[in-house]
Amino acid sequence: MRWTPGLVAVAFLVVAPALRGQSADTFTEMAFRSIGPSLTTGRVADVEIDPNNANVWYVAAGSGGLWKTVNRGDTWTPIFDDYPSYSQGAVVVDPRNSNIVWLGTGENSNSRS
């Protein structure tokens, strides 16, 4: 099929109204919810960015484990492998001392509700 400029213009006029941006009001009534498989490995339960260094991120895995990057996600290091690894639900970096990281066990999941 050969696209002519006229056909492209008509297609653009039909599609353009759907491409305009959505206002924030569109999303204010939406509630956050977990989607996807809840009982499989590899789930990200929480992400925390160091408030004092935006290059340092922590990711708590729902199936267990805590991962750290010091280069905004280019490389990752597991930092909780020496401990019994149960499900992780939350990770928080102390805003006054980035050497203190709290890790909450037990995943907040709606799979059993």
C-alpha atoms as a printed R data frame, in Angstrom:
    type eleno elety resid chain resno      x       y      z
1   ATOM     1    CA   MET     A     1  0.000   0.000  0.000
2   ATOM     2    CA   ARG     A     2  1.346   3.411 -0.922
3   ATOM     3    CA   TRP     A     3  0.912   6.279  1.549
4   ATOM     4    CA   THR     A     4  0.039   9.562 -0.068
5   ATOM     5    CA   PRO     A     5  0.358  12.878  1.751
6   ATOM     6    CA   GLY     A     6 -3.433  13.284  1.738
7   ATOM     7    CA   LEU     A     7 -4.002   9.888  3.348
8   ATOM     8    CA   VAL     A     8 -1.382  10.623  5.996
9   ATOM     9    CA   ALA     A     9 -3.049  13.974  6.745
10  ATOM    10    CA   VAL     A    10 -6.476  12.336  7.138
11  ATOM    11    CA   ALA     A    11 -5.027   9.639  9.397
12  ATOM    12    CA   PHE     A    12 -3.378  12.310 11.535
13  ATOM    13    CA   LEU     A    13 -6.639  14.262 11.868
14  ATOM    14    CA   VAL     A    14 -8.449  11.125 13.003
15  ATOM    15    CA   VAL     A    15 -5.779  10.063 15.516
16  ATOM    16    CA   ALA     A    16 -4.627  13.480 16.825
17  ATOM    17    CA   PRO     A    17 -7.477  14.042 19.326
18  ATOM    18    CA   ALA     A    18 -6.588  10.772 21.068
19  ATOM    19    CA   LEU     A    19 -2.929  11.795 21.363
20  ATOM    20    CA   ARG     A    20 -3.449  14.954 23.391
21  ATOM    21    CA   GLY     A    21 -2.195  14.918 26.975
22  ATOM    22    CA   GLN     A    22 -4.350  13.920 29.900
23  ATOM    23    CA   SER     A    23 -4.945  16.276 32.776
24  ATOM    24    CA   ALA     A    24 -4.004  15.329 36.331
25  ATOM    25    CA   ASP     A    25 -7.716  15.174 37.171
26  ATOM    26    CA   THR     A    26 -7.978  12.046 35.049
27  ATOM    27    CA   PHE     A    27 -5.839  10.143 37.535
28  ATOM    28    CA   THR     A    28 -6.809  11.668 40.905
29  ATOM    29    CA   GLU     A    29 -9.603   9.175 41.525
30  ATOM    30    CA   MET     A    30 -7.450   6.164 40.729
31  ATOM    31    CA   ALA     A    31 -6.189   4.108 43.649
32  ATOM    32    CA   PHE     A    32 -2.813   2.350 43.647
33  ATOM    33    CA   ARG     A    33 -3.101  -1.411 43.377
34  ATOM    34    CA   SER     A    34 -0.766  -4.331 42.856
35  ATOM    35    CA   ILE     A    35 -1.027  -6.027 39.493
36  ATOM    36    CA   GLY     A    36  0.739  -8.984 38.015
37  ATOM    37    CA   PRO     A    37  1.652 -12.355 39.451
38  ATOM    38    CA   SER     A    38  2.018 -12.119 43.204
39  ATOM    39    CA   LEU     A    39  3.494 -15.514 43.981
40  ATOM    40    CA   THR     A    40  6.407 -15.563 41.559
41  ATOM    41    CA   THR     A    41 10.042 -14.658 42.147
42  ATOM    42    CA   GLY     A    42 11.642 -11.436 40.986
43  ATOM    43    CA   ARG     A    43  8.945  -9.054 42.191
44  ATOM    44    CA   VAL     A    44 10.008  -5.578 43.244
45  ATOM    45    CA   ALA     A    45  8.294  -4.765 46.535
46  ATOM    46    CA   ASP     A    46  9.842  -1.343 47.195
47  ATOM    47    CA   VAL     A    47 12.356   1.110 45.755
48  ATOM    48    CA   GLU     A    48 14.222   3.726 47.791
49  ATOM    49    CA   ILE     A    49 16.560   6.417 46.486
50  ATOM    50    CA   ASP     A    50 19.095   7.802 48.930
51  ATOM    51    CA   PRO     A    51 17.888  11.340 49.764
52  ATOM    52    CA   ASN     A    52 21.508  12.494 50.065
53  ATOM    53    CA   ASN     A    53 22.871  10.830 46.919
54  ATOM    54    CA   ALA     A    54 20.583  10.276 43.915
55  ATOM    55    CA   ASN     A    55 23.056   7.765 42.458
56  ATOM    56    CA   VAL     A    56 22.357   5.259 45.255
57  ATOM    57    CA   TRP     A    57 19.174   3.194 45.002
58  ATOM    58    CA   TYR     A    58 17.883   0.217 46.961
59  ATOM    59    CA   VAL     A    59 15.381  -2.356 45.722
60  ATOM    60    CA   ALA     A    60 13.616  -4.774 48.066
61  ATOM    61    CA   ALA     A    61 12.592  -8.010 46.373
62  ATOM    62    CA   GLY     A    62  9.228  -9.465 47.267
63  ATOM    63    CA   SER     A    63 10.662 -12.970 47.199
64  ATOM    64    CA   GLY     A    64 13.559 -11.952 49.447
65  ATOM    65    CA   GLY     A    65 16.746  -9.982 49.165
66  ATOM    66    CA   LEU     A    66 17.902  -6.401 48.990
67  ATOM    67    CA   TRP     A    67 19.786  -4.954 46.023
68  ATOM    68    CA   LYS     A    68 21.867  -1.776 45.849
69  ATOM    69    CA   THR     A    69 23.176   0.318 42.974
70  ATOM    70    CA   VAL     A    70 25.606   3.209 43.294
71  ATOM    71    CA   ASN     A    71 25.340   4.267 39.646
72  ATOM    72    CA   ARG     A    72 21.605   4.784 39.103
73  ATOM    73    CA   GLY     A    73 20.944   1.216 38.058
74  ATOM    74    CA   ASP     A    74 23.807   0.429 35.690
75  ATOM    75    CA   THR     A    75 25.042  -2.339 38.009
76  ATOM    76    CA   TRP     A    76 23.427  -3.984 41.037
77  ATOM    77    CA   THR     A    77 24.859  -5.770 44.082
78  ATOM    78    CA   PRO     A    78 22.904  -8.057 46.429
79  ATOM    79    CA   ILE     A    79 23.554  -6.821 49.972
80  ATOM    80    CA   PHE     A    80 21.304  -9.100 52.033
81  ATOM    81    CA   ASP     A    81 22.455 -12.534 50.871
82  ATOM    82    CA   ASP     A    82 24.208 -13.435 54.155
83  ATOM    83    CA   TYR     A    83 20.930 -13.358 56.083
84  ATOM    84    CA   PRO     A    84 17.902 -15.640 56.030
85  ATOM    85    CA   SER     A    85 15.954 -14.196 53.160
86  ATOM    86    CA   TYR     A    86 12.246 -13.920 53.600
87  ATOM    87    CA   SER     A    87  9.940 -11.674 51.672
88  ATOM    88    CA   GLN     A    88 10.871  -8.005 51.826
89  ATOM    89    CA   GLY     A    89  8.183  -5.353 51.887
90  ATOM    90    CA   ALA     A    90  9.838  -2.005 52.516
91  ATOM    91    CA   VAL     A    91 13.204  -0.278 52.434
92  ATOM    92    CA   VAL     A    92 13.960   3.189 53.832
93  ATOM    93    CA   VAL     A    93 17.180   5.214 53.984
94  ATOM    94    CA   ASP     A    94 17.631   7.470 57.014
95  ATOM    95    CA   PRO     A    95 17.478  11.045 55.650
96  ATOM    96    CA   ARG     A    96 20.102  12.232 58.180
97  ATOM    97    CA   ASN     A    97 22.495   9.292 57.890
98  ATOM    98    CA   SER     A    98 22.629   7.407 54.596
99  ATOM    99    CA   ASN     A    99 24.629   4.615 56.260
100 ATOM   100    CA   ILE     A   100 21.444   3.543 58.052
101 ATOM   101    CA   VAL     A   101 19.023   1.541 55.921
102 ATOM   102    CA   TRP     A   102 15.878  -0.012 57.366
103 ATOM   103    CA   LEU     A   103 14.498  -3.144 55.744
104 ATOM   104    CA   GLY     A   104 10.999  -4.339 56.505
105 ATOM   105    CA   THR     A   105 10.244  -8.020 56.099
106 ATOM   106    CA   GLY     A   106  6.896  -9.348 55.029
107 ATOM   107    CA   GLU     A   107  5.439  -8.258 51.750
108 ATOM   108    CA   ASN     A   108  2.302  -6.151 51.625
109 ATOM   109    CA   SER     A   109  0.434  -8.265 49.107
110 ATOM   110    CA   ASN     A   110 -3.213  -8.600 48.243
111 ATOM   111    CA   SER     A   111 -2.780 -12.187 47.038
112 ATOM   112    CA   ARG     A   112 -4.346 -13.604 50.194
113 ATOM   113    CA   SER     A   113 -7.300 -11.280 50.469
